[in-house]
Amino acid sequence: MKMIFNVEDKPKFGQLLVFAFQQLLAIMAATIAVPMIIGNGMEPAAALFGAGVGTLVYVLFTKMKSPVFLGSSFAFLGSMFAAFAGAASAQAGFAGILFGAVFAGLVYVVIAIIVKIAGVEWVDKLMPKQVIGPTVAIIGLSLAGNAVGDLQSGDVKIIVDEALQTTGSAAHPLVCVLVGLVTLLVVTLCSVYGKKMAKLIPFIIGIVAGYCLAAVFTLIGNAAGIDALKVVDFSIFKEMKIFSVPSFTFIKAFQGMREIDGAYVASIAVAYIPVAFVVFAEHIADHKNISSIIGRDLLKEPGLHRTLLGDGVGSIAGAFFGGCPNTTYGESVACVAISRNASVVTIIATAVMAILISFVGPFVIFLDSIPACVMGGVCMSLYGFIAVSGLKMVKDVDLDDNRNLFVVSVILIAGIGGLALNFGAVTLTSIATALILGIIFNIVLGKKKDAKA
């Protein structure tokens, strides 16, 4: 795929701000979702700040050669829950998640040292196209349910009692689907037929179009008292502050240090370290994917050891502020693919923007007010592009050879079917399980033809 902006290119300042904002929109929902799921006083703004810091660290370690944004990792949700569940207090829990991020990051550092010594050839042998291609595909396909679920949901909730207990979206699913599909259609039209800037910022234009339509429906719903049309939750603007300092993790963690002991730290290590090995597999898949998109093998230059160091140290730095271990984001990769903008300067600008807006209340509130159905429409294209990127790798594999066919089949069915395995506090995600099964079958079935002559 030919890039409009290559890795080393520097867009003009005005363009840069727009491109960075588009990247931010692509990663925003998932980045702030993790702290919202965990609760216990974790703050989305702090996670956004941490993601920005982690990304800058990653860019530094990769010598500005890898156009990927780091965001909050969903793989560590179980580990983070375990950290708070086993803590004597919330502050001790924050200390636990900070220790956990350090343990996970150190795993990457150790693997990076091994890779530096042993090289990366073993990665290609262990994970050839018939293994890594379908694995990348299921990263996108496994998220399809999330995109479709968001597509049918608005942000205004039905209040069923005075305790503010809610039961889903007030807006009718068909209204939400209409808004989401309009968003998707605008993104698609801009990407395919757009000229100049319109082709480079399809997500921004699509989100603005979807948001405006959702706002019109909501205003009509409010005026006519029709709940089915209420898509946007404007009530969140009532609590808006112009400026606020995020509640950083390290502040609460330091307060809880005196409440933890060796046994608790050991339990944190057990909860985090195995998951780090799982995320390592996804790290390789993401970098194989972005390499195929930009036409450069990032595992060789800047090198897998550098991407691992950037991811590991960046994850520690990000968690220091936001509490969430970071990981490379498929949404960011898909944004690069669709916009054909691989400029690392854009990634840097996105990271700086994420850090700055974490202090700006109105901006954070506005981004948070974008309805789920609008982001669902955007994510249909983002997740679809991830899936297609993986399938493009598979197209060069000789599927007439049953050895290749069975490897690809096992990975796709295990991944799409959601074969996740639980080992106590450690959960092997469906993607990691599928990848491991693919590697095993690839080895057991012996040497095969990787691609057509």
C-alpha positions as CSV (number, residue, x, y, z in Angstrom):
1,M,0.0,0.0,0.0
2,K,1.5,3.3,-1.1
3,M,1.6,5.9,1.7
4,I,0.8,9.6,1.1
5,F,3.0,10.4,4.1
6,N,5.8,8.0,4.8
7,V,7.4,7.3,8.2
8,E,10.0,10.1,8.0
9,D,7.7,12.8,6.4
10,K,6.6,15.9,8.3
11,P,3.2,17.3,7.4
12,K,2.6,21.0,7.6
13,F,1.7,22.3,11.1
14,G,-2.0,22.8,10.4
15,Q,-2.3,19.4,8.8
16,L,-0.3,17.8,11.6
17,L,-2.8,19.0,14.2
18,V,-5.7,17.6,12.2
19,F,-4.0,14.3,11.6
20,A,-3.1,14.0,15.3
21,F,-6.6,14.7,16.3
22,Q,-7.8,11.9,14.0
23,Q,-5.4,9.4,15.5
24,L,-6.6,10.5,18.9
25,L,-10.2,9.9,18.0
26,A,-9.2,6.4,16.8
27,I,-7.6,5.4,20.1
28,M,-9.6,7.5,22.5
29,A,-12.5,5.1,23.3
30,A,-10.4,2.1,24.1
31,T,-7.8,4.0,26.0
32,I,-10.3,5.5,28.5
33,A,-12.5,2.4,28.6
34,V,-10.0,0.4,30.7
35,P,-9.9,2.7,33.8
36,M,-13.7,3.1,33.5
37,I,-14.1,-0.7,33.6
38,I,-11.7,-1.2,36.5
39,G,-13.2,1.6,38.6
40,N,-11.7,1.9,42.1
41,G,-10.9,5.6,41.6
42,M,-9.0,5.1,38.3
43,E,-9.3,8.2,36.1
44,P,-9.7,8.2,32.3
45,A,-7.9,11.5,32.0
46,A,-4.9,10.0,33.8
47,A,-4.9,7.0,31.5
48,L,-4.9,9.3,28.5
49,F,-2.0,11.2,29.9
50,G,-0.2,7.9,30.5
51,A,-0.8,6.7,27.0
52,G,0.7,9.9,25.6
53,V,3.8,9.5,27.8
54,G,4.1,5.8,26.9
55,T,3.9,6.6,23.2
56,L,6.6,9.2,23.4
57,V,8.9,6.7,25.2
58,Y,8.1,4.1,22.5
59,V,8.9,6.5,19.7
60,L,12.2,7.4,21.4
61,F,13.3,3.7,21.7
62,T,12.2,2.9,18.1
63,K,14.3,5.8,16.7
64,M,11.2,7.4,15.2
65,K,10.7,4.6,12.7
66,S,7.5,2.9,13.9
67,P,4.2,4.8,13.5
68,V,2.2,3.2,16.3
69,F,0.4,4.7,19.3
70,L,0.3,2.9,22.6
71,G,-2.9,2.8,24.6
72,S,-4.4,1.0,27.6
73,S,-4.2,-2.8,27.3
74,F,-7.3,-4.8,27.8
75,A,-5.2,-8.0,28.3
76,F,-4.3,-6.9,31.8
77,L,-7.9,-6.3,33.0
78,G,-8.0,-9.5,35.1
79,S,-4.6,-8.7,36.6
80,M,-5.7,-5.2,37.6
81,F,-8.9,-6.5,39.1
82,A,-6.8,-9.0,41.1
83,A,-4.5,-6.2,42.3
84,F,-7.4,-4.3,43.8
85,A,-9.1,-7.4,45.1
86,G,-6.1,-8.6,47.0
87,A,-5.2,-5.1,48.4
88,A,-5.8,-3.9,51.9
89,S,-7.1,-0.6,50.6
90,A,-7.6,1.3,47.3
91,Q,-4.3,3.1,47.7
92,A,-2.6,-0.3,48.2
93,G,-4.3,-1.5,45.0
94,F,-2.8,1.4,43.1
95,A,0.6,0.4,44.5
96,G,-0.1,-3.1,43.2
97,I,-1.0,-2.1,39.7
98,L,2.2,0.0,39.6
99,F,4.3,-3.0,40.6
100,G,2.4,-5.1,38.1
101,A,3.2,-2.7,35.3
102,V,6.9,-2.8,36.2
103,F,6.9,-6.6,36.2
104,A,5.1,-6.7,32.8
105,G,7.5,-4.2,31.4
106,L,10.6,-6.0,32.7
107,V,9.4,-9.2,30.8
108,Y,9.6,-7.2,27.6
109,V,13.0,-5.9,28.5
110,V,14.3,-9.4,29.2
111,I,12.8,-10.7,25.9
112,A,14.4,-7.7,24.1
113,I,17.8,-8.6,25.4
114,I,17.3,-12.2,24.2
115,V,16.2,-11.0,20.8
116,K,19.2,-8.6,20.6
117,I,21.5,-11.6,21.2
118,A,19.7,-14.3,19.1
119,G,18.3,-12.1,16.3
120,V,14.8,-12.1,14.8
121,E,15.1,-14.9,12.2
122,W,13.5,-17.3,14.7
123,V,10.4,-15.2,14.7
124,D,9.9,-15.7,11.0
125,K,10.4,-19.4,11.3
126,L,8.1,-19.7,14.3
127,M,5.4,-17.4,12.9
128,P,5.4,-17.5,9.1
129,K,2.6,-16.0,7.0
130,Q,0.2,-18.9,7.5
131,V,0.5,-18.3,11.3
132,I,0.7,-14.5,11.6
133,G,-1.7,-13.6,8.8
134,P,-4.9,-15.3,10.3
135,T,-3.8,-14.1,13.8
136,V,-3.8,-10.5,12.6
137,A,-7.1,-11.1,11.0
138,I,-8.7,-12.3,14.2
139,I,-7.5,-9.3,16.1
140,G,-10.0,-7.3,13.9
141,L,-12.6,-10.0,13.7
142,S,-12.7,-10.6,17.4
143,L,-13.6,-7.0,17.9
144,A,-16.5,-7.1,15.5
145,G,-19.0,-7.8,18.3
146,N,-17.9,-4.6,20.1
147,A,-18.3,-2.5,17.0
148,V,-21.8,-3.9,16.3
149,G,-22.8,-3.5,19.9
150,D,-21.8,0.1,20.0
151,L,-23.5,0.7,16.6
152,Q,-26.8,-0.1,18.3
153,S,-26.4,2.0,21.4
154,G,-26.8,5.7,22.3
155,D,-25.3,7.4,25.4
156,V,-28.5,8.5,27.0
157,K,-29.5,5.9,29.6
158,I,-32.9,4.9,30.9
159,I,-33.3,5.9,34.5
160,V,-35.5,3.3,36.3
161,D,-35.4,4.6,39.8
162,E,-34.1,7.4,42.0
163,A,-30.9,5.5,42.8
164,L,-29.9,6.2,39.1
165,Q,-29.9,2.5,38.2
166,T,-30.1,2.3,34.5
167,T,-31.0,-0.4,31.9
168,G,-29.3,0.4,28.6
169,S,-29.7,3.0,26.0
170,A,-32.8,5.2,25.8
171,A,-32.4,5.7,22.0
172,H,-34.1,3.1,19.7
173,P,-31.5,0.7,18.2
174,L,-32.6,1.6,14.7
175,V,-32.0,5.3,15.3
176,C,-28.5,4.4,16.6
177,V,-27.8,2.1,13.7
178,L,-28.8,4.9,11.3
179,V,-26.5,7.4,12.9
180,G,-23.6,4.8,12.9
181,L,-24.1,3.8,9.3
182,V,-24.2,7.5,8.2
183,T,-20.9,7.9,10.1
184,L,-19.5,4.8,8.3
185,L,-20.7,5.9,4.9
186,V,-19.2,9.4,5.2
187,V,-15.8,7.8,6.3
188,T,-16.0,5.5,3.4
189,L,-16.9,8.2,0.8
190,C,-14.1,10.5,2.1
191,S,-11.6,7.7,2.0
192,V,-12.5,6.4,-1.5
193,Y,-13.6,9.6,-3.3
194,G,-12.2,12.4,-1.2
195,K,-9.7,14.9,-2.5
196,K,-6.6,16.2,-0.7
197,M,-7.4,16.7,3.1
198,A,-10.8,14.9,2.9
199,K,-9.0,11.7,1.9
200,L,-6.5,12.1,4.8
201,I,-9.0,12.8,7.6
202,P,-12.0,10.6,6.8
203,F,-12.6,9.7,10.5
204,I,-12.8,13.3,11.6
205,I,-15.3,14.1,8.9
206,G,-17.3,11.0,9.5
207,I,-17.5,11.5,13.3
208,V,-18.5,15.2,12.8
209,A,-21.3,14.1,10.5
210,G,-22.5,11.3,12.8
211,Y,-22.3,13.6,15.8
212,C,-24.3,16.3,14.1
213,L,-27.0,13.8,13.1
214,A,-27.1,12.3,16.6
215,A,-27.4,15.8,18.1
216,V,-30.3,16.7,15.8
217,F,-32.2,13.5,16.8
218,T,-31.5,14.3,20.5
219,L,-32.7,17.9,20.3
220,I,-35.9,16.7,18.6
221,G,-36.3,14.0,21.2
222,N,-35.8,16.4,24.1
223,A,-38.3,18.9,22.6
224,A,-40.9,16.3,21.8
225,G,-40.3,14.1,24.8
226,I,-39.4,11.1,22.7
227,D,-36.8,9.0,24.4
228,A,-36.2,6.8,21.4
229,L,-34.5,9.8,19.7
230,K,-32.2,10.7,22.5
231,V,-28.8,9.6,21.4
232,V,-26.3,12.1,22.8
233,D,-25.9,12.6,26.6
234,F,-25.6,16.3,26.9
235,S,-26.0,16.1,30.7
236,I,-22.3,15.3,31.2
237,F,-21.5,18.9,30.2
238,K,-23.1,20.1,33.5
239,E,-20.1,18.8,35.5
240,M,-17.5,20.3,33.2
241,K,-14.5,22.0,34.6
242,I,-12.4,24.3,32.4
243,F,-9.1,23.0,33.9
244,S,-8.4,20.0,36.1
245,V,-5.3,18.0,37.0
246,P,-5.7,14.2,36.4
247,S,-5.5,12.0,39.5
248,F,-2.2,10.3,38.7
249,T,-1.6,6.7,39.8
250,F,1.8,7.3,41.4
251,I,0.4,9.7,43.9
252,K,-2.1,7.2,45.3
253,A,0.4,4.3,44.9
254,F,3.0,6.0,47.1
255,Q,0.3,6.5,49.7
256,G,-0.4,2.8,49.7
257,M,3.2,1.5,49.7
258,R,3.2,1.1,53.5
259,E,0.2,-1.2,53.3
260,I,1.7,-3.9,51.1
261,D,4.0,-6.8,51.9
262,G,6.1,-9.4,50.1
263,A,3.3,-11.9,49.7
264,Y,1.1,-9.3,48.0
265,V,3.9,-8.2,45.7
266,A,4.5,-11.9,44.8
267,S,0.8,-12.3,44.0
268,I,1.0,-9.3,41.7
269,A,4.0,-10.8,39.9
270,V,2.0,-14.0,39.3
271,A,-1.0,-12.1,38.0
272,Y,1.0,-9.8,35.6
273,I,4.1,-11.7,34.3
274,P,2.3,-14.5,32.4
275,V,0.0,-12.0,30.8
276,A,3.0,-10.1,29.5
277,F,4.1,-13.2,27.6
278,V,0.6,-13.3,26.0
279,V,0.8,-9.6,25.0
280,F,4.3,-10.3,23.6
281,A,2.6,-12.5,20.9
282,E,0.1,-9.7,20.1
283,H,3.0,-7.2,19.9
284,I,4.6,-9.3,17.2
285,A,1.3,-9.6,15.3
286,D,0.7,-5.8,15.4
287,H,4.2,-5.0,14.2
288,K,4.0,-7.6,11.4
289,N,0.7,-6.0,10.4
290,I,2.0,-2.4,10.4
291,S,5.2,-3.6,8.6
292,S,3.0,-5.0,5.7
293,I,1.0,-1.8,5.6
294,I,4.0,0.6,5.3
295,G,6.2,-1.7,3.3
296,R,9.0,-1.8,5.9
297,D,10.0,-4.7,8.2
298,L,10.0,-3.1,11.6
299,L,11.2,-6.3,13.2
300,K,14.5,-5.8,11.4
301,E,14.7,-2.0,11.4
302,P,14.5,-0.4,14.0
303,G,14.4,-4.1,15.2
304,L,12.2,-6.2,17.4
305,H,14.4,-5.6,20.4
306,R,13.8,-1.8,20.1
307,T,10.0,-2.2,19.6
308,L,9.9,-4.5,22.7
309,L,12.0,-2.0,24.8
310,G,9.8,0.8,23.6
311,D,6.6,-1.1,24.4
312,G,7.9,-2.4,27.8
313,V,9.5,0.8,29.1
314,G,6.6,2.9,27.6
315,S,4.1,0.7,29.4
316,I,5.9,1.2,32.7
317,A,6.0,5.0,32.2
318,G,2.4,5.1,31.1
319,A,1.2,3.1,34.1
320,F,3.2,5.4,36.4
321,F,0.8,8.1,35.5
322,G,-2.4,6.3,34.4
323,G,-2.2,2.9,36.0
324,C,-2.9,1.0,32.8
325,P,-0.1,-1.0,31.1
326,N,0.1,0.1,27.5
327,T,0.2,-1.8,24.3
328,T,0.4,-1.1,20.6
329,Y,-3.1,-0.3,19.3
330,G,-4.7,-2.0,16.3
331,E,-6.9,1.0,15.9
332,S,-3.8,3.2,15.4
333,V,-2.5,0.7,12.8
334,A,-5.8,0.7,11.0
335,C,-5.9,4.5,11.0
336,V,-2.5,4.6,9.3
337,A,-3.8,2.1,6.7
338,I,-7.0,3.9,5.9
339,S,-5.5,7.5,5.9
340,R,-2.2,6.3,4.4
341,N,-0.4,8.6,6.7
342,A,2.6,6.7,8.3
343,S,4.3,9.9,9.6
344,V,5.8,9.3,13.0
345,V,5.7,13.0,13.6
346,T,1.9,12.6,13.5
347,I,2.2,9.9,16.3
348,I,4.3,12.3,18.4
349,A,1.8,15.1,17.9
350,T,-1.0,12.7,18.9
351,A,0.9,11.8,22.1
352,V,1.5,15.4,23.0
353,M,-2.2,16.2,22.3
354,A,-3.3,13.4,24.5
355,I,-1.1,14.7,27.4
356,L,-2.4,18.3,27.0
357,I,-6.1,17.6,26.6
358,S,-6.0,15.4,29.8
359,F,-5.9,18.8,31.6
360,V,-8.7,20.4,29.5
361,G,-12.1,19.6,30.9
362,P,-14.3,20.8,28.0
363,F,-12.3,18.8,25.5
364,V,-12.3,15.6,27.5
365,I,-16.0,16.0,28.1
366,F,-16.7,16.6,24.4
367,L,-14.8,13.5,23.4
368,D,-16.6,11.5,26.0
369,S,-19.9,12.8,24.7
370,I,-19.4,11.2,21.2
371,P,-22.1,8.6,21.2
372,A,-21.3,4.9,21.1
373,C,-23.1,4.4,17.8
374,V,-20.9,7.1,16.1
375,M,-17.7,5.3,17.3
376,G,-19.3,2.0,16.4
377,G,-19.6,3.2,12.8
378,V,-16.0,4.3,12.8
379,C,-14.8,1.0,14.4
380,M,-16.5,-1.0,11.8
381,S,-14.0,0.4,9.3
382,L,-11.1,0.3,11.7
383,Y,-11.6,-3.3,12.8
384,G,-12.4,-4.4,9.3
385,F,-9.1,-3.0,8.0
386,I,-7.2,-4.9,10.7
387,A,-8.9,-8.1,9.6
388,V,-8.3,-7.4,5.9
389,S,-4.6,-6.7,6.6
390,G,-4.3,-10.2,8.0
391,L,-6.1,-11.8,5.1
392,K,-3.8,-10.0,2.7
393,M,-0.9,-11.8,4.3
394,V,-2.7,-15.1,3.8
395,K,-3.3,-14.5,0.1
396,D,0.3,-15.5,-0.7
397,V,0.0,-18.7,1.3
398,D,-0.5,-21.9,-0.7
399,L,-3.9,-23.0,0.8
400,D,-4.0,-26.0,-1.6
401,D,-1.4,-27.5,0.7
402,N,-3.4,-29.1,3.6
403,R,-0.6,-28.4,6.0
404,N,-1.1,-24.6,5.5
405,L,-4.9,-25.0,5.3
406,F,-5.2,-26.7,8.7
407,V,-2.9,-24.1,10.4
408,V,-5.0,-21.2,9.1
409,S,-8.3,-23.0,9.9
410,V,-7.3,-23.7,13.5
411,I,-6.3,-20.1,14.1
412,L,-9.4,-18.6,12.6
413,I,-11.9,-20.8,14.3
414,A,-10.2,-20.7,17.7
415,G,-9.9,-16.9,17.5
416,I,-13.3,-16.1,16.1
417,G,-14.9,-18.6,18.4
418,G,-13.4,-16.9,21.4
419,L,-11.3,-19.8,22.8
420,A,-9.9,-18.1,25.9
421,L,-8.3,-20.2,28.6
422,N,-8.3,-19.4,32.3
423,F,-5.5,-20.5,34.6
424,G,-6.4,-19.0,38.0
425,A,-5.6,-15.3,37.9
426,V,-4.2,-15.6,34.4
427,T,-6.3,-15.5,31.3
428,L,-5.0,-16.6,27.9
429,T,-6.9,-14.4,25.5
430,S,-8.6,-15.9,22.4
431,I,-6.0,-14.2,20.2
432,A,-3.1,-15.6,22.1
433,T,-4.7,-19.1,22.3
434,A,-5.3,-19.1,18.6
435,L,-1.7,-18.0,17.9
436,I,-0.2,-20.6,20.2
437,L,-2.3,-23.3,18.6
438,G,-1.2,-22.1,15.2
439,I,2.4,-22.3,16.2
440,I,2.0,-25.8,17.6
441,F,0.2,-27.1,14.5
442,N,2.7,-25.4,12.2
443,I,5.6,-27.2,14.0
444,V,3.8,-30.6,14.2
445,L,2.8,-30.6,10.6
446,G,6.3,-29.9,9.6
447,K,7.9,-27.8,6.8
448,K,5.5,-26.4,4.3
449,K,5.3,-24.0,1.4
450,D,5.0,-20.5,2.8
451,A,4.0,-18.9,-0.4
452,K,3.3,-19.6,-4.1
453,A,6.4,-19.5,-6.3
